[in-house]
Amino acid sequence: KQWYQRRVRALRENIAPALKQLGYNYKYDVSLPLGQMYSLVEKVATRVRGSEDECLSLGYGHLGDNNLHLNLVTPHYSTEVLGMIEPFIYEEVAKLRGSISAEHGLGLKKANYLKYSKDSEVIEMMRTLKEVFDPNHIMNPYKLLPWK
């Protein structure tokens, strides 16, 4: 049984490195209701179907905590593809009552998209708490909340 568990875990851990071999990866770490997890992967695949680049849309993650690692792979970086998927992915996550950020946090790229998961009052409360615990703005500057 332990051998099997190690093999399954190794397969899962090798997905991201394998995708890098295929081309440019647009990566999203979102949380969705369990019954909707794969629907986002399918919606993204449908959305990019008309782009000039070949696109592979796939998802994997943690069913236990509703965390989806959504990946879109193209042969190279494309502003056309990026324009097709952002903010579309965040809008779809909001419609499904999910969160734009699951286990990996907001980071630098997602801070300004927080409005798709949290209303303005909650964001302001988060700012207030951040100010209390980090008045000098030295802990992960710019990586938690959108600029005002």
N, C-alpha and C positions, 0 to 999 in steps of 0.2 A: 504493500500500500504506500509506503513512504517513497519508493522508487517512482511510482505513478504520479504522486503529488509533485515530486521534484521535476519530473518531465513536463507536466502540465504547466507548472510555474515557469519553467525555462522557455516553453513555447510563448507564453504571454509576454515575458520579459524581452523576447527577441523580435516582437512585432515592430517596435519603434526603429531599431537599427535596420531592420529589413526594409521598412518604408523609405528610409533615407537613401537606400540604394536605387530606388525607383525614380527619384527626382525631388522637387521642392515640396515640402510638407507644410500645409496650413493646419495648425493644431489648435484644438479647442477642448477645454476641460469644463464640462457643464454638468449640472445636476438636473434630472428630469423625473417626473413620475414614472414608475416602473413600466407601466403599460405603454408609455410613449417613447421609451428610450430609442428604439431603432427607427421610429418614424422620422426623426430629425435627420438621420443619415440618408434616408430615402428622399426626403425633401431637398436636401442639399444636392444629391446626385441629380435629381430632376432639374433643379435650378441651373446647374452648370452644364447641362447637356448641350446647350447651344453654343458654348464657348469655342474659340478657335483651338484651344488646347485639349488634349485628351485628359480626362480627370477620373481619378479613382476616389470614391467616397466610401469610407468604412468607419466602423466604430467598435470599440471594445471598452471594457471598464470593470466596474464593481457593481454587480446587481444588488448586493446587500446594502449599499448606501446610495443607490441611484446615481452613480457617477459614471458619466459617459466620456470616453476619450474619442472625440470626433476628429477624424483626419481626412483631409482632402489632399491628394497627391497629384501634381502636374509635372510634366517633364522639366519645367523651369518656372521661376517666379513670374507671375503675370499680374499686372495691375488690373487687367480686365477681369480675371477670375476673382481677385480680391474685392473688386467693386461689386461683383455678383453675390459674394457671400457675407460681406460686412456692410451694413449692420444686419443683413437678413438673418443670420444665425441667431443673433441676440434678440431680434424681434420674435422669431419663432420660439425661442426658449421662454420669452415672456408670455406668449400666447398659451404655452403649455404649462404655465405657472411653475417654471423651473428657476434655476439660478445660473447666471452666466459664468460663475466661478465655483468650482467644486474643491477638490483637494489641493490644487496648486495656487490658490489665491488669485488676486487681481493682477498683480504685477504692474509693469509699466504700460502694457498694451491695452489692458481692459479697464483701467480706472475710469475713463470717460464714458464707458458703456454701463456703468453701475446702475444708471437710471432704468435700465431694462429689467433689473431684478429687485430694486429697492425704491420706494417712493422718496420724495424730497425730504420729508420729515425724518425718516430713518437715516438717510445720508447725513443730515445735519446732526442727528444724535451721535452718529459715528464720529463725525468731526469733533464734537464736544468731548467725547471720551478720549479720542486721540490727543486732544489738547491737554487734557488732565494728565494722561500718562506719559506724554512726550511733548512737553511745552517747548523744547528746543528743536523739535523736528529732526532728530538725529536717527530715529529708528525707521529704517526703510523709507527714506524720503521719496515722495511722489508715487509710491507703490501701493498705496492703500485707497486713497480717496481722490476723486477728480478735482482738478483745479476749480476754484470759484470763478 
